[in-house]
């Protein structure tokens, strides 16, 4: 006798149907961007991706309130270095915006991909710092 299939209604997001620890553009479909707090930076070894592709070493970001990690490609790594410096310990606790960008070249293919940028919160703080510095320079001694 065949085993009874257990069914239940599913009304979540399509990205939840993927069995992967890695964040993908599909996870942000319809949202386009999300602010996330960096909880940790990892060096992952012997990583196998969907479709059987594998890499010896992959660096990733873990976020405080997200179940999937973001694999750090060169573009995103350079953006983070520009925002917070080369010492990855300084990235922990920082809020970034993860967003979907169209037209990213991956091998020979053009796809959607995930990119990072400073969050509005970070931009506001930097603007306030610059404003304060400008005001301080205008003050009489």
ZABARO-483052 format. One line per field, with one value per atom (N, C-alpha, C): x, y, z; residue in three letters; residue number from 1; atom name. Coordinates in Angstrom, 1 decimal, decimal comma. Layout:
<pts>
east	c(X;...)
north	c(Y;...)
up	c(Z;...)
code	c(ALA;...)
pos	c(NUM;...)
site	c(CA;...)
</pts>
This chain:
<pts>
east	c(0,8;0,0;0,9;0,5;1,3;1,1;2,2;2,2;1,3;0,5;-0,4;0,5;0,2;0,9;0,3;1,1;0,6;0,6;-0,5;-0,6;-1,1;-0,6;-1,1;-1,1;-1,9;-1,9;-0,6;-0,1;1,1;0,8;1,0;0,7;1,9;3,1;4,3;4,8;6,1;6,7;7,4;7,5;8,0;9,5;10,2;11,6;11,8;10,7;10,7;10,7;10,3;10,3;11,7;12,7;14,0;14,7;15,3;16,0;17,5;17,8;19,2;19,5;20,7;21,1;21,4;21,5;21,9;20,8;20,9;20,0;20,1;19,0;18,9;17,9;18,0;17,1;15,7;15,4;14,1;13,5;14,3;13,9;13,3;13,7;13,3;12,3;11,8;10,9;9,7;9,3;8,2;8,5;9,6;10,0;11,1;12,0;13,1;14,3;14,0;15,1;14,7;15,7;15,4;16,6;16,4;17,5;17,7;19,0;19,4;20,6;20,7;21,8;22,8;24,1;25,1;25,4;25,2;25,5;26,9;27,3;28,6;29,1;30,4;31,0;31,6;31,4;31,9;32,7;33,7;34,5;34,0;33,3;32,7;33,6;33,9;34,7;33,9;34,4;33,7;32,2;31,9;30,5;29,9;28,7;28,1;26,8;26,6;25,4;24,4;23,2;22,2;22,7;22,3;22,8;24,2;24,7;26,0;27,2;27,1;28,3;28,9;30,2;30,9;32,1;32,4;33,6;34,3;35,6;36,4;36,2;36,1;35,9;34,9;33,9;32,9;32,8;32,8;32,6;31,1;30,6;29,2;28,9;27,7;27,2;26,0;26,0;24,8;24,2;22,9;22,1;21,3;21,1;20,5;19,0;18,3;16,9;16,6;17,5;17,3;17,8;17,1;17,5;18,5;18,7;19,6;20,8;21,9;23,1;23,3;24,0;24,4;25,8;26,0;27,3;27,9;29,2;29,8;30,6;30,1;30,9;31,8;32,6;33,6;32,9;31,8;31,2;30,7;30,0;29,4;30,5;31,6;32,7;33,3;33,5;34,1;33,2;31,9;31,0;31,1;31,2;31,3;32,6;33,7;35,0;34,9;34,2;34,1;33,3;32,3;31,4;32,0;32,6;33,0;34,5;35,2;36,7;37,0;38,3;38,7;38,7;38,6;38,5;37,1;36,8;35,4;34,8;35,6;35,0;34,2;34,5;33,8;32,5;32,2;31,0;29,9;30,2;29,3;28,4;27,1;26,2;25,8;26,4;26,0;24,8;23,9;22,7;23,0;22,7;22,9;21,6;21,4;20,3;20,7;20,0;20,2;19,1;19,5;18,5;18,8;17,7;17,8;18,2;19,2;19,7;19,6;19,0;18,9;20,2;20,4;21,5;22,9;23,0;24,3;24,9;26,1;26,7;27,3;26,8;27,2;27,7;29,0;29,6;29,2;28,5;28,0;26,5;25,9;24,5;24,3;23,2;22,8;21,6;21,7;20,7;20,4;19,4;19,2;20,1;20,5;21,4;21,2;21,8;21,7;22,9;22,7;23,7;23,4;24,5;24,4;24,7;24,1;24,4;24,2;24,6;24,4;22,9;22,4;21,0;20,7;19,5;19,1;19,6;19,6;20,0;21,5;22,3;23,8;24,0;23,3;23,4;23,1;22,0;21,6;22,7;23,3;24,3;25,5;25,9;27,0;26,8;25,5;25,1;25,2;24,8;24,8;26,3;27,2;28,6;29,2;28,9;29,4;28,9;27,6;27,0;27,6;27,8;28,5;29,9;30,6;32,0;32,0;31,0;31,0;30,6;29,7;29,3;30,5;31,2;32,3;33,4;33,6;34,6;34,2;32,9;32,4;32,4;32,5;32,4;33,7;33,5;34,6;35,4;36,7;37,5;37,6)
north	c(-1,2;0,0;1,2;2,2;3,5;4,3;5,0;5,9;7,1;7,5;8,7;10,0;10,8;12,1;13,1;13,8;14,8;16,1;16,8;18,1;19,1;20,3;21,5;22,7;23,6;24,8;25,6;26,2;27,0;28,4;29,4;30,8;31,7;31,2;32,0;32,5;33,0;33,5;32,4;32,5;31,5;31,2;32,2;31,9;30,9;30,8;29,8;28,4;28,2;26,8;26,3;27,2;26,7;26,2;25,1;24,4;24,8;26,0;26,6;27,5;27,5;28,4;29,8;29,9;31,2;32,0;33,3;34,3;34,4;34,7;34,8;35,9;36,5;37,5;37,1;35,8;35,3;35,6;35,6;35,9;37,3;38,2;39,6;40,0;39,0;39,2;40,0;41,1;41,9;42,8;42,7;43,6;44,5;44,0;44,7;45,1;45,4;45,7;45,5;45,3;45,1;45,5;46,2;46,6;45,4;45,0;43,9;44,3;43,8;44,0;42,9;43,2;42,1;41,6;40,3;39,6;38,9;38,4;37,7;37,7;37,4;37,2;35,8;35,0;33,6;33,3;32,4;31,8;30,3;30,0;28,6;27,8;26,6;25,7;24,6;24,2;23,0;23,2;24,3;24,7;24,1;23,5;23,0;23,8;24,4;25,2;24,4;25,0;24,3;24,0;22,9;22,6;21,9;21,6;20,9;21,7;23,0;23,9;24,0;23,9;23,9;24,9;25,4;26,3;25,8;25,9;25,6;26,5;27,8;28,8;29,8;30,1;31,2;32,0;33,3;34,2;34,6;34,7;35,1;36,0;36,7;37,5;36,8;36,7;36,3;37,5;37,5;38,7;38,3;39,3;39,0;38,5;38,9;38,4;37,8;37,1;36,5;35,0;34,1;32,7;32,3;33,1;32,8;33,8;33,3;34,1;34,7;35,8;36,4;36,0;35,3;35,0;36,4;36,6;37,9;37,7;38,4;38,4;39,6;39,8;40,9;42,3;42,5;43,8;44,2;43,2;43,5;43,7;42,9;43,0;44,4;44,9;46,2;47,3;47,1;48,1;48,2;47,0;47,0;47,6;47,3;47,9;49,4;49,9;51,3;52,0;51,2;51,8;51,7;50,5;50,3;49,9;49,9;49,6;48,1;47,8;46,5;45,5;46,0;45,1;44,6;43,3;42,8;42,9;42,9;43,1;44,4;45,4;46,7;46,6;45,5;45,3;44,8;44,1;43,5;44,6;44,4;45,4;46,5;46,6;47,6;47,2;48,2;47,9;48,3;47,3;47,5;47,3;47,8;47,5;46,4;45,3;44,3;44,5;44,6;44,9;44,1;44,0;43,2;44,2;43,7;44,5;43,6;44,1;43,4;43,6;42,7;42,8;42,5;41,6;41,3;40,1;40,2;39,2;38,1;36,9;35,7;34,7;34,6;33,7;34,3;33,6;34,0;34,5;34,4;34,7;36,1;36,7;38,0;37,7;38,0;37,6;38,7;38,4;39,3;38,9;39,8;39,4;40,3;40,0;40,8;41,7;42,9;43,9;44,5;45,2;45,8;47,3;48,1;49,5;50,0;51,2;51,8;51,9;51,7;51,8;53,3;53,7;55,1;55,6;54,7;55,0;55,4;54,6;54,9;56,2;56,4;57,6;58,9;58,8;59,9;60,2;59,2;59,4;60,1;59,6;60,2;61,7;62,0;63,3;64,2;63,7;64,5;64,7;63,7;63,9;65,0;65,0;66,0;67,4;67,5;68,7;69,3;68,4;68,9;69,3;68,6;69,0;70,4;70,6;71,8;73,0;72,7;73,8;74,1;73,0;73,2;74,1;73,9;74,6;76,1;76,4;77,8;78,6;77,8;78,5;79,4;80,5;81,4;80,7;80,9;80,3;81,2)
up	c(0,0;0,0;0,0;-0,8;-0,9;0,3;0,7;1,8;1,5;2,4;2,2;2,2;1,2;1,1;2,0;2,8;3,7;2,9;2,8;2,1;3,1;2,8;3,5;2,6;2,7;1,9;2,1;1,1;1,2;0,6;1,4;0,8;1,1;1,1;1,3;0,0;0,1;-1,1;-1,9;-3,2;-4,1;-3,7;-3,3;-2,9;-1,7;-0,9;0,2;-0,3;-1,5;-2,1;-2,4;-2,5;-2,8;-1,5;-1,7;-0,6;-0,6;-0,2;-0,3;0,9;1,4;2,4;1,9;0,6;-0,1;-0,6;-0,3;-0,8;-2,3;-3,0;-4,4;-4,8;-6,0;-6,4;-6,3;-6,4;-6,3;-4,9;-3,9;-2,5;-2,4;-3,2;-3,1;-4,2;-5,0;-6,1;-5,5;-6,1;-5,7;-4,6;-3,9;-2,8;-3,4;-4,1;-4,8;-3,9;-2,6;-1,7;-0,2;0,6;2,0;2,8;3,9;4,8;5,8;5,9;6,8;7,6;8,8;9,7;9,6;9,3;9,2;10,6;10,7;12,0;12,0;10,8;10,8;9,3;9,2;7,9;8,0;7,0;7,0;5,8;6,0;5,0;4,9;3,8;3,7;2,7;3,1;2,2;1,6;0,4;-0,3;-0,4;-1,1;-1,2;-2,5;-2,4;-3,7;-3,8;-5,0;-5,2;-6,0;-6,2;-7,0;-8,3;-9,0;-10,3;-10,3;-9,1;-9,0;-9,1;-9,3;-9,4;-8,0;-7,9;-6,6;-6,6;-5,4;-5,3;-4,0;-4,0;-2,9;-1,7;-2,0;-0,9;-1,4;-0,5;-0,7;0,6;0,4;1,6;1,6;2,8;2,8;4,0;3,9;5,0;5,7;7,0;7,7;8,3;8,2;8,7;10,0;10,8;12,1;12,0;11,0;10,9;9,6;8,9;7,6;7,7;7,2;7,3;6,2;5,2;4,2;4,2;3,8;3,7;2,3;2,2;0,9;0,6;-0,6;-1,0;-1,5;-1,1;-1,4;-2,7;-3,8;-5,0;-4,9;-6,0;-6,0;-5,9;-6,6;-6,6;-5,2;-4,6;-3,3;-2,2;-2,3;-1,4;-1,5;-2,7;-2,9;-2,4;-2,6;-2,0;-0,5;0,1;1,6;2,1;1,4;1,7;1,6;0,6;0,4;1,5;2,0;3,0;4,4;4,7;6,1;6,3;5,2;5,4;5,1;5,0;4,7;5,8;7,1;8,2;8,4;8,1;8,1;9,5;10,5;11,9;12,0;11,2;11,2;10,5;9,8;9,0;10,0;11,0;11,9;12,6;12,6;13,2;12,2;11,1;10,1;9,3;9,0;8,2;6,8;5,9;4,4;3,7;2,5;1,7;0,7;0,6;-0,4;-1,4;-2,7;-3,7;-5,0;-5,8;-7,1;-8,2;-8,9;-10,1;-11,3;-12,4;-13,7;-14,5;-15,4;-16,3;-15,8;-14,9;-14,3;-15,1;-15,6;-16,4;-15,5;-15,7;-14,9;-15,9;-16,1;-17,2;-18,5;-19,3;-20,6;-20,5;-19,4;-19,2;-18,6;-18,9;-18,3;-17,4;-16,1;-15,1;-14,2;-13,3;-12,2;-11,1;-10,3;-9,2;-8,0;-6,9;-5,7;-5,6;-5,2;-4,9;-3,6;-3,0;-1,7;-1,9;-1,0;-0,9;0,5;0,8;2,1;2,3;3,5;3,8;3,9;3,9;4,1;5,4;6,4;7,7;7,7;7,0;6,8;6,1;5,0;4,2;5,1;5,9;6,7;7,7;8,3;9,3;8,7;7,4;6,7;6,4;6,0;5,6;6,9;8,0;9,3;9,7;9,5;9,8;9,0;7,6;6,7;7,1;7,4;7,8;9,0;10,0;11,3;11,0;10,2;9,8;9,1;8,2;7,5;8,5;9,4;10,3;11,3;11,7;12,6;11,9;10,6;9,9;9,7;9,8;9,6;10,9;12,0;13,3;13,5;14,2;14,6;15,7;15,6;16,6;17,8)
code	c(UNK;UNK;UNK;UNK;UNK;UNK;UNK;UNK;UNK;UNK;UNK;UNK;UNK;UNK;UNK;UNK;UNK;UNK;UNK;UNK;UNK;UNK;UNK;UNK;UNK;UNK;UNK;UNK;UNK;UNK;UNK;UNK;UNK;UNK;UNK;UNK;UNK;UNK;UNK;UNK;UNK;UNK;UNK;UNK;UNK;UNK;UNK;UNK;UNK;UNK;UNK;UNK;UNK;UNK;UNK;UNK;UNK;UNK;UNK;UNK;UNK;UNK;UNK;UNK;UNK;UNK;UNK;UNK;UNK;UNK;UNK;UNK;UNK;UNK;UNK;UNK;UNK;UNK;UNK;UNK;UNK;UNK;UNK;UNK;UNK;UNK;UNK;UNK;UNK;UNK;UNK;UNK;UNK;UNK;UNK;UNK;UNK;UNK;UNK;UNK;UNK;UNK;UNK;UNK;UNK;UNK;UNK;UNK;UNK;UNK;UNK;UNK;UNK;UNK;UNK;UNK;UNK;UNK;UNK;UNK;UNK;UNK;UNK;UNK;UNK;UNK;UNK;UNK;UNK;UNK;UNK;UNK;UNK;UNK;UNK;UNK;UNK;UNK;UNK;UNK;UNK;UNK;UNK;UNK;UNK;UNK;UNK;UNK;UNK;UNK;UNK;UNK;UNK;UNK;UNK;UNK;UNK;UNK;UNK;UNK;UNK;UNK;UNK;UNK;UNK;UNK;UNK;UNK;UNK;UNK;UNK;UNK;UNK;UNK;UNK;UNK;UNK;UNK;UNK;UNK;UNK;UNK;UNK;UNK;UNK;UNK;UNK;UNK;UNK;UNK;UNK;UNK;UNK;UNK;UNK;UNK;UNK;UNK;UNK;UNK;UNK;UNK;UNK;UNK;UNK;UNK;UNK;UNK;UNK;UNK;UNK;UNK;UNK;UNK;UNK;UNK;UNK;UNK;UNK;UNK;UNK;UNK;UNK;UNK;UNK;UNK;UNK;UNK;UNK;UNK;UNK;UNK;UNK;UNK;UNK;UNK;UNK;UNK;UNK;UNK;UNK;UNK;UNK;UNK;UNK;UNK;UNK;UNK;UNK;UNK;UNK;UNK;UNK;UNK;UNK;UNK;UNK;UNK;UNK;UNK;UNK;UNK;UNK;UNK;UNK;UNK;UNK;UNK;UNK;UNK;UNK;UNK;UNK;UNK;UNK;UNK;UNK;UNK;UNK;UNK;UNK;UNK;UNK;UNK;UNK;UNK;UNK;UNK;UNK;UNK;UNK;UNK;UNK;UNK;UNK;UNK;UNK;UNK;UNK;UNK;UNK;UNK;UNK;UNK;UNK;UNK;UNK;UNK;UNK;UNK;UNK;UNK;UNK;UNK;UNK;UNK;UNK;UNK;UNK;UNK;UNK;UNK;UNK;UNK;UNK;UNK;UNK;UNK;UNK;UNK;UNK;UNK;UNK;UNK;UNK;UNK;UNK;UNK;UNK;UNK;UNK;UNK;UNK;UNK;UNK;UNK;UNK;UNK;UNK;UNK;UNK;UNK;UNK;UNK;UNK;UNK;UNK;UNK;UNK;UNK;UNK;UNK;UNK;UNK;UNK;UNK;UNK;UNK;UNK;UNK;UNK;UNK;UNK;UNK;UNK;UNK;UNK;UNK;UNK;UNK;UNK;UNK;UNK;UNK;UNK;UNK;UNK;UNK;UNK;UNK;UNK;UNK;UNK;UNK;UNK;UNK;UNK;UNK;UNK;UNK;UNK;UNK;UNK;UNK;UNK;UNK;UNK;UNK;UNK;UNK;UNK;UNK;UNK;UNK;UNK;UNK;UNK;UNK;UNK;UNK;UNK;UNK;UNK)
pos	c(1;1;1;2;2;2;3;3;3;4;4;4;5;5;5;6;6;6;7;7;7;8;8;8;9;9;9;10;10;10;11;11;11;12;12;12;13;13;13;14;14;14;15;15;15;16;16;16;17;17;17;18;18;18;19;19;19;20;20;20;21;21;21;22;22;22;23;23;23;24;24;24;25;25;25;26;26;26;27;27;27;28;28;28;29;29;29;30;30;30;31;31;31;32;32;32;33;33;33;34;34;34;35;35;35;36;36;36;37;37;37;38;38;38;39;39;39;40;40;40;41;41;41;42;42;42;43;43;43;44;44;44;45;45;45;46;46;46;47;47;47;48;48;48;49;49;49;50;50;50;51;51;51;52;52;52;53;53;53;54;54;54;55;55;55;56;56;56;57;57;57;58;58;58;59;59;59;60;60;60;61;61;61;62;62;62;63;63;63;64;64;64;65;65;65;66;66;66;67;67;67;68;68;68;69;69;69;70;70;70;71;71;71;72;72;72;73;73;73;74;74;74;75;75;75;76;76;76;77;77;77;78;78;78;79;79;79;80;80;80;81;81;81;82;82;82;83;83;83;84;84;84;85;85;85;86;86;86;87;87;87;88;88;88;89;89;89;90;90;90;91;91;91;92;92;92;93;93;93;94;94;94;95;95;95;96;96;96;97;97;97;98;98;98;99;99;99;100;100;100;101;101;101;102;102;102;103;103;103;104;104;104;105;105;105;106;106;106;107;107;107;108;108;108;109;109;109;110;110;110;111;111;111;112;112;112;113;113;113;114;114;114;115;115;115;116;116;116;117;117;117;118;118;118;119;119;119;120;120;120;121;121;121;122;122;122;123;123;123;124;124;124;125;125;125;126;126;126;127;127;127;128;128;128;129;129;129;130;130;130;131;131;131;132;132;132;133;133;133;134;134;134;135;135;135;136;136;136;137;137;137;138;138;138;139;139;139;140;140;140;141;141;141)
site	c(N;CA;C;N;CA;C;N;CA;C;N;CA;C;N;CA;C;N;CA;C;N;CA;C;N;CA;C;N;CA;C;N;CA;C;N;CA;C;N;CA;C;N;CA;C;N;CA;C;N;CA;C;N;CA;C;N;CA;C;N;CA;C;N;CA;C;N;CA;C;N;CA;C;N;CA;C;N;CA;C;N;CA;C;N;CA;C;N;CA;C;N;CA;C;N;CA;C;N;CA;C;N;CA;C;N;CA;C;N;CA;C;N;CA;C;N;CA;C;N;CA;C;N;CA;C;N;CA;C;N;CA;C;N;CA;C;N;CA;C;N;CA;C;N;CA;C;N;CA;C;N;CA;C;N;CA;C;N;CA;C;N;CA;C;N;CA;C;N;CA;C;N;CA;C;N;CA;C;N;CA;C;N;CA;C;N;CA;C;N;CA;C;N;CA;C;N;CA;C;N;CA;C;N;CA;C;N;CA;C;N;CA;C;N;CA;C;N;CA;C;N;CA;C;N;CA;C;N;CA;C;N;CA;C;N;CA;C;N;CA;C;N;CA;C;N;CA;C;N;CA;C;N;CA;C;N;CA;C;N;CA;C;N;CA;C;N;CA;C;N;CA;C;N;CA;C;N;CA;C;N;CA;C;N;CA;C;N;CA;C;N;CA;C;N;CA;C;N;CA;C;N;CA;C;N;CA;C;N;CA;C;N;CA;C;N;CA;C;N;CA;C;N;CA;C;N;CA;C;N;CA;C;N;CA;C;N;CA;C;N;CA;C;N;CA;C;N;CA;C;N;CA;C;N;CA;C;N;CA;C;N;CA;C;N;CA;C;N;CA;C;N;CA;C;N;CA;C;N;CA;C;N;CA;C;N;CA;C;N;CA;C;N;CA;C;N;CA;C;N;CA;C;N;CA;C;N;CA;C;N;CA;C;N;CA;C;N;CA;C;N;CA;C;N;CA;C;N;CA;C;N;CA;C;N;CA;C;N;CA;C;N;CA;C;N;CA;C;N;CA;C;N;CA;C;N;CA;C;N;CA;C;N;CA;C;N;CA;C;N;CA;C;N;CA;C;N;CA;C;N;CA;C;N;CA;C;N;CA;C;N;CA;C)
</pts>
